[in-house]
């Protein structure tokens, strides 16, 4: 009896989902062990064909490895959100005081202050909610 060959998983648009971009073996290994060694290998030029990785795919792989394995981008986004929210809060106070003391009409400055406050809160929220729920990521 012959079994059918496995078919690649197809996404919503019908295209194949590249498994190399969604799974980083190095990251998975470092999540379970710190006892890693090195082995010398001899690298030779490819004799036939060419690599399937162009610059775009390499950059996407690098970003995937950075975001999916490390918690650093989440912490940086949380810090940036805190700073932006603080600036927005100060801007809101300034706009309210200016309106109360000098009777200036609301407009561009109040809109920008509100946008700073809200966008900073949006950037801060994912990292803060991760910290509240607890994290199963390494280093946390």
C-alpha positions as CSV (number, residue, x, y, z in Angstrom):
1,X,0.0,0.0,0.0
2,X,1.4,3.4,-1.0
3,X,0.7,6.4,1.2
4,X,-0.1,9.7,-0.4
5,X,2.7,12.4,-0.3
6,X,2.2,15.1,2.3
7,X,0.8,18.3,0.8
8,X,2.0,21.7,2.1
9,X,-0.3,23.7,4.3
10,X,-2.2,26.3,2.4
11,X,-3.2,29.6,3.9
12,X,-6.3,31.7,3.3
13,X,-5.2,32.9,-0.1
14,X,-4.2,29.5,-1.3
15,X,-0.5,30.1,-1.1
16,X,1.9,27.9,0.7
17,X,3.0,29.0,4.1
18,X,6.8,28.7,4.3
19,X,7.7,26.7,7.4
20,X,11.2,28.0,7.5
21,X,9.9,31.5,8.3
22,X,7.6,30.3,11.1
23,X,10.0,27.9,13.0
24,X,13.4,28.9,14.2
25,X,15.3,25.8,15.3
26,X,18.1,27.7,17.0
27,X,15.6,29.6,19.1
28,X,13.8,26.4,20.1
29,X,17.0,24.8,21.1
30,X,18.1,27.7,23.3
31,X,14.7,27.6,25.0
32,X,15.3,24.1,26.4
33,X,19.1,24.0,27.0
34,X,22.1,26.2,27.5
35,X,24.5,23.3,27.0
36,X,25.4,23.9,23.3
37,X,28.7,23.1,21.6
38,X,30.3,23.8,18.3
39,X,31.4,21.6,15.5
40,X,33.8,22.6,12.7
41,X,32.4,21.9,9.2
42,X,33.9,22.4,5.8
43,X,31.8,24.7,3.6
44,X,32.0,24.2,-0.1
45,X,30.5,26.1,-3.0
46,X,27.2,24.9,-4.4
47,X,27.8,22.8,-7.5
48,X,24.2,22.9,-8.9
49,X,21.4,25.4,-8.8
50,X,21.2,28.5,-6.6
51,X,19.9,29.3,-3.1
52,X,16.2,30.0,-2.7
53,X,17.0,32.8,-0.2
54,X,17.1,36.3,-1.7
55,X,17.7,39.5,0.4
56,X,14.0,39.9,1.2
57,X,13.6,36.4,2.5
58,X,16.8,36.7,4.6
59,X,15.5,40.0,6.2
60,X,12.1,38.4,6.9
61,X,13.9,35.4,8.5
62,X,16.0,37.7,10.6
63,X,12.9,39.7,11.8
64,X,11.1,36.4,12.5
65,X,14.0,35.2,14.6
66,X,14.3,38.5,16.5
67,X,10.5,38.8,17.3
68,X,9.6,35.2,17.9
69,X,12.4,34.2,20.2
70,X,13.4,37.4,22.0
71,X,11.3,39.4,24.5
72,X,13.5,42.4,23.9
73,X,11.3,44.0,21.1
74,X,8.2,43.7,23.4
75,X,10.2,45.4,26.2
76,X,11.4,48.2,23.9
77,X,7.8,48.7,22.6
78,X,6.6,48.9,26.2
79,X,9.3,51.5,27.1
80,X,8.5,53.6,24.0
81,X,4.8,53.4,24.9
82,X,5.5,54.6,28.4
83,X,7.6,57.5,27.2
84,X,5.0,58.5,24.5
85,X,2.1,58.3,27.0
86,X,4.0,60.5,29.5
87,X,4.7,63.0,26.8
88,X,1.0,62.9,25.8
89,X,-0.1,63.3,29.4
90,X,2.1,66.4,29.8
91,X,0.8,67.8,26.5
92,X,-2.8,67.3,27.6
93,X,-2.0,69.1,30.9
94,X,-0.4,71.9,28.9
95,X,-3.4,72.2,26.5
96,X,-5.9,72.3,29.4
97,X,-3.9,74.9,31.3
98,X,-3.4,77.0,28.2
99,X,-7.1,76.9,27.5
100,X,-8.1,77.7,31.1
101,X,-5.6,80.5,31.6
102,X,-5.5,82.2,28.1
103,X,-8.9,81.0,26.7
104,X,-7.2,79.8,23.5
105,X,-9.4,77.8,21.2
106,X,-8.9,74.0,21.1
107,X,-7.6,72.7,17.8
108,X,-4.4,71.2,16.5
109,X,-2.6,71.1,19.9
110,X,-5.4,69.3,21.7
111,X,-5.7,66.8,18.9
112,X,-1.9,66.1,18.9
113,X,-1.9,65.8,22.7
114,X,-4.8,63.3,22.6
115,X,-3.1,61.3,19.8
116,X,0.2,61.1,21.7
117,X,-1.6,59.9,24.8
118,X,-3.7,57.3,23.1
119,X,-0.9,56.0,20.8
120,X,1.5,55.7,23.7
121,X,-1.2,53.7,25.6
122,X,-1.6,51.4,22.6
123,X,2.1,50.8,22.4
124,X,2.4,50.2,26.1
125,X,-0.6,47.8,26.5
126,X,0.8,44.6,24.9
127,X,3.9,44.5,27.0
128,X,2.0,45.5,30.2
129,X,-0.7,42.8,29.6
130,X,2.1,40.2,29.0
131,X,3.6,41.2,32.4
132,X,0.2,40.9,34.2
133,X,-0.7,37.6,32.7
134,X,2.8,36.1,33.2
135,X,5.0,35.0,30.5
136,X,6.4,31.6,29.4
137,X,9.1,33.3,27.4
138,X,12.7,32.9,28.5
139,X,14.2,35.6,30.6
140,X,10.9,36.5,32.2
